[in-house]
Amino acid sequence: MTACAAAVDLPPKVNPKYLTRLVKVVGRLRDLDVQEKVLTEEVAPVLGTEAEPVLEPTRNDLRQRRNEAERKVTRALTRPRHHRFASAFDDWLGQPELTHVATLPLEAVRADILLPALAALLLHEAWPIDLQEALGAGAPQLHDLRKTARRMRYLGECFEGSYGPEFAAWLGELARVQDTLGSLHDSQLLIDYLSDLHGPSVTPRLSEAVRSRQQRALADWSELRARYLDPRWRADLRAIVLGPASAPANTQSDTTTR
């Protein structure tokens, strides 16, 4: 929404700050769904019946937490504030108000819109974080990098049709960045959650299964980190976003005879 602000004239009730707060509420529900999915589809098949005495009460606790998170989402979506937001947005979609930027050719403005987001991605403080820091002090920065990569990918997808295959391939790589950082974040959340819920009664194999998932993500992070710190790749990305060099506009000098 904010990336294309120069091209759209949104009503005051369509407030990006409100949308950010709503995303946080929905994000809590998403985190719980991911934790349950990891336990059910990745951890449980590896451990079999050995971990069932721990897994079953864990699933029950997750369901209770999920029910509470779902109630909060439902309350948020049924409040008058949300109805005003949704109604104003629907009205705008029915008759959008645009600025002069929206009338310009896409090829003339796409790089201007994408390059600030690319700069935020490439200059993010999380890229230098090494493997030791990734699971400790650097975890919050990595989580923020994930959100930055997500914004870059979603914005890029809006312009994908006007670029070539190199651009599409890069968007696919950004999805991998998201998945890798998401796996790191979700695994750590699950490890902390299991420790808080069960304490020392967590079986070693259960902890090992979750940490194994985390280690695979760390290996991917090591590869991605090196790639995005490479000056050549960073220059290639800027070239991809800029697109083919266009010929300079013709100029005509003043040939007026005095």
C-alpha positions in Angstrom: 0.0 0.0 0.0 2.7 2.5 1.0 5.0 1.5 -1.9 2.5 2.7 -4.5 1.4 5.7 -2.5 2.6 8.1 -5.2 0.2 6.6 -7.7 -3.0 6.4 -5.5 -5.1 8.8 -3.5 -6.6 6.7 -0.7 -9.4 8.0 1.6 -8.4 8.8 5.2 -10.3 5.7 6.5 -8.0 3.4 4.6 -5.2 3.7 7.1 -2.0 1.6 6.7 -1.4 1.8 10.4 -4.7 0.1 11.1 -3.8 -2.6 8.6 -0.5 -3.2 10.4 -2.2 -3.7 13.7 -4.7 -6.1 12.0 -1.8 -8.1 10.5 -0.3 -8.6 13.9 -3.5 -10.0 15.3 -3.9 -12.4 12.3 -0.2 -13.2 12.5 -0.6 -14.7 16.0 -3.2 -17.1 14.6 -0.9 -18.0 11.8 2.0 -18.8 14.1 -0.1 -21.2 16.1 -1.3 -22.9 12.9 2.3 -23.3 11.7 3.4 -24.8 15.1 0.6 -27.4 15.0 1.4 -28.2 11.3 5.1 -28.7 12.1 4.3 -31.0 15.0 1.7 -33.0 13.0 3.4 -33.3 9.6 7.1 -33.1 10.3 7.8 -34.1 13.9 5.2 -36.8 14.7 6.0 -39.0 11.7 9.7 -39.1 12.6 9.1 -40.0 16.3 6.2 -42.3 15.9 4.4 -43.3 19.2 7.5 -42.5 21.3 6.6 -38.8 21.7 2.8 -39.3 21.9 2.7 -38.7 25.7 4.2 -35.2 25.0 2.6 -34.5 21.6 -1.0 -35.1 22.6 -1.1 -32.6 25.5 0.9 -30.2 23.3 -1.8 -30.4 20.5 -4.5 -29.8 23.1 -2.8 -26.7 24.4 -2.2 -25.4 20.9 -5.8 -25.9 20.1 -6.8 -23.9 23.1 -4.4 -21.1 22.3 -5.6 -21.2 18.7 -9.2 -20.9 19.7 -8.4 -17.8 21.7 -6.4 -16.3 18.9 -9.2 -17.0 16.5 -11.7 -15.2 18.8 -9.4 -12.2 18.8 -9.3 -12.2 14.9 -13.1 -12.5 14.8 -13.5 -9.6 17.2 -11.1 -7.5 15.1 -12.9 -8.3 11.9 -16.4 -7.5 13.3 -15.6 -4.2 15.0 -17.0 -1.0 13.6 -13.5 0.2 12.9 -12.8 -2.7 10.5 -16.2 -2.2 8.8 -15.4 1.4 8.2 -11.9 0.5 6.8 -13.4 -2.3 4.5 -16.2 -0.1 3.3 -14.0 2.8 2.5 -11.6 0.5 0.6 -14.5 -1.2 -1.3 -15.8 2.3 -2.3 -12.3 3.3 -3.5 -11.9 0.1 -5.5 -15.3 0.8 -7.2 -14.1 4.2 -8.2 -10.3 4.5 -7.6 -8.7 8.0 -7.4 -5.3 8.1 -8.9 -2.5 10.6 -9.2 -0.7 11.7 -12.4 1.9 9.0 -11.7 -0.6 6.3 -12.6 -1.0 7.8 -16.1 2.7 7.3 -16.9 4.0 4.2 -18.8 4.7 1.3 -16.5 8.3 1.0 -17.9 8.9 4.6 -16.9 8.0 4.3 -13.3 8.5 0.6 -12.2 12.2 1.0 -11.3 11.4 4.2 -9.3 8.9 2.2 -7.3 10.9 -0.9 -6.9 14.4 0.5 -6.2 13.6 1.9 -2.7 12.3 -1.5 -1.7 15.3 -3.2 -3.1 17.6 -0.8 -1.2 15.8 -1.6 2.0 16.4 -5.3 1.3 20.0 -5.0 0.4 20.9 -2.6 3.2 19.1 -4.6 5.9 21.2 -5.1 9.0 20.5 -8.8 9.2 22.6 -9.9 6.2 26.0 -10.0 8.1 24.5 -12.2 10.9 26.5 -15.4 11.0 25.3 -18.9 12.1 26.1 -18.4 15.7 24.2 -15.2 16.0 21.2 -16.4 14.0 19.7 -18.4 16.9 20.6 -15.8 19.5 20.9 -12.1 19.4 20.4 -11.9 15.7 17.0 -13.6 15.6 14.8 -10.5 15.8 16.8 -8.9 12.9 16.4 -12.1 10.8 12.6 -12.0 11.4 12.5 -8.4 10.3 14.5 -9.3 7.2 11.9 -11.9 6.4 9.2 -9.2 6.4 11.3 -7.0 4.3 11.8 -9.8 1.7 8.1 -10.5 1.7 7.3 -6.8 1.0 9.8 -6.8 -1.8 8.4 -10.0 -3.3 4.8 -8.9 -3.2 5.6 -5.5 -4.7 7.7 -7.2 -7.4 4.9 -9.5 -8.3 2.8 -6.5 -9.2 5.3 -5.7 -12.0 6.4 -9.2 -12.9 4.5 -9.1 -16.2 6.5 -6.2 -17.4 9.9 -7.9 -16.8 11.7 -10.9 -18.2 12.5 -14.4 -16.9 15.4 -13.1 -14.8 13.1 -11.0 -12.7 10.6 -13.9 -12.3 13.5 -16.2 -11.2 14.6 -13.6 -8.6 11.1 -13.4 -7.2 11.2 -17.2 -6.8 14.5 -16.8 -4.9 12.9 -14.2 -2.6 10.2 -16.8 -1.8 13.1 -19.1 -0.7 14.5 -16.3 1.5 11.1 -16.0 3.2 10.7 -19.7 3.6 14.2 -20.1 5.1 13.9 -17.3 7.6 10.3 -18.4 8.4 11.6 -21.9 9.2 14.2 -20.4 11.5 11.7 -18.3 13.2 8.9 -20.9 13.5 11.3 -23.6 14.8 12.6 -21.3 17.5 9.1 -20.4 18.5 8.2 -24.1 18.7 11.4 -24.9 20.7 10.7 -22.1 23.2 7.0 -23.1 23.4 7.8 -26.8 24.1 10.3 -25.8 26.8 7.9 -23.5 28.5 5.0 -26.0 28.3 6.8 -29.2 29.3 10.1 -28.1 30.9 12.6 -31.0 31.4 9.9 -33.5 30.4 10.4 -32.8 26.7 12.0 -35.9 25.2 15.4 -35.5 23.7 14.2 -36.9 20.4 11.4 -34.4 20.2 13.9 -31.5 20.8 16.3 -33.1 18.3 13.6 -33.4 15.6 12.7 -29.7 15.9 16.3 -28.6 16.0 17.1 -30.7 12.9 14.5 -28.6 11.0 16.2 -25.5 12.3 19.7 -26.7 11.3 18.5 -27.3 7.7 17.2 -23.7 7.6 20.6 -22.5 9.0 22.4 -24.2 6.1 20.1 -22.4 3.6 20.7 -19.1 5.4 24.5 -19.5 5.2 24.2 -19.9 1.4 21.7 -17.0 0.9 23.7 -14.7 3.2 26.8 -15.2 1.1 24.9 -14.5 -2.1 23.3 -11.3 -0.9 26.6 -10.0 0.5 28.3 -10.5 -2.9 28.8 -7.1 -4.6 28.3 -8.7 -8.0 24.9 -10.2 -7.2 23.8 -6.9 -5.6 24.8 -5.1 -8.8 23.0 -7.7 -10.9 19.8 -7.2 -8.9 19.9 -3.4 -9.5 20.4 -4.0 -13.2 17.5 -6.5 -13.3 15.2 -4.0 -11.6 16.4 -1.1 -13.8 15.6 -3.2 -16.9 17.1 -2.8 -20.4 18.8 0.6 -20.8 16.6 2.9 -22.8 17.9 5.4 -25.3 18.2 8.9 -24.1 15.4 11.3 -25.1 16.1 13.3 -28.2 16.9 16.9 -27.5 16.9 19.8 -29.9 19.2 22.7 -29.3 18.1 26.2 -29.8 19.2 27.1 -33.3 17.5 30.4 -33.5 19.5 32.8 -35.6 20.1 36.1 -33.9 
